[in-house]
Amino acid sequence: MASCGGINKEIAESTSNKQKFCQHSDSFVTRAVLAWAIERLDAGERVAIASVIKANGSVPGKPGARLAIGNRGSIFGTVGGAGLELQVEKKLNEMLEIPSKKLRKQGGCIETFQLYKDAKGEKATPLDSLCGGRLTVAFEVIEPVPHILIAGGGHVGRSIAMSADLLGWTHSVFDIREEFSNTDRYPYAIDNFSSQVNEFLDNESKESLLRFSDILLLGHDWLVDQELLLGLLKIRGDSIRPRIGAIGSKSKWNAFLKAAIGDGINEKSLENVRCPIGLNIGADSPEEIAISVCAEILALERGVE
């Protein structure tokens, strides 16, 4: 089977291609939509998915038909087209507007559609259609797991990586020293980056940085952390994602702040940078610091103040 990106390009570009999508087997459709959803989740997007779970009579989409939408506007799959598809797309977009914290408590939903415009008195949403069939669709939103860029592969970085692994999160590592960013030291990292700061930043964009939920500045040299911070802020702009945090004292942060303002960075871009990082639990060792940092990230993810 082609890669998810290939499927997306081949199938989802036009109405005729959408019809082509419908002709594939249920297992192909499920696999294609889920592969696309995983691709978008890995890019840091929230993904809403609609799945036809029951169908009776003449309907455009059979059980197993799926439609997925990412919170940045991308869309893949189909539940059959026409008025049903418009209603389902609207519902998915509405769900993506619900804050993650609230949606986590209320969960998804199930809705039944009657494909007949005069379907009065039915316990279903009537659609302007003459098909006469009936469909039940399940709606859900999948949240991306945190993906931490550990900028500084020393003792604290390694402990954070191990904690992230235990939580089922993902991580990548950046360090200008190759011996602190490699597959031997970080075997479960999505990526190990080892280069000068400017080389790393040259390969990143505002969109590509969104694959990270958090970027933690843990470098052995505060000048490396400062160069990385200023470069990231210029790329990220006023966006609140990825979240950026730095290990260190308030005096270190004041030095960063002075350098950033002197470099022409908007103060608004600095408002949600955290320094020091981690919940105040009296942490001393790298392992304890990792617990405090991951606890803070979890609280931020869950909207807990």
Secondary structure as UniProt FT lines:
FT   HELIX           4..11
FT   HELIX           15..22
FT   HELIX           26..42
FT   TURN            43..44
FT   STRAND          47..56
FT   TURN            63..64
FT   STRAND          66..70
FT   TURN            71..72
FT   STRAND          75..78
FT   HELIX           82..97
FT   HELIX           100..106
FT   STRAND          109..114
FT   TURN            117..118
FT   TURN            120..121
FT   STRAND          125..126
FT   STRAND          134..142
FT   STRAND          147..151
FT   HELIX           155..167
FT   STRAND          170..174
FT   HELIX           178..180
FT   TURN            183..185
FT   TURN            187..188
FT   STRAND          192..193
FT   HELIX           197..202
FT   TURN            206..207
FT   HELIX           208..211
FT   STRAND          214..217
FT   HELIX           222..236
FT   TURN            237..238
FT   STRAND          243..246
FT   HELIX           250..262
FT   TURN            263..264
FT   HELIX           267..270
FT   TURN            271..272
FT   HELIX           286..302
//
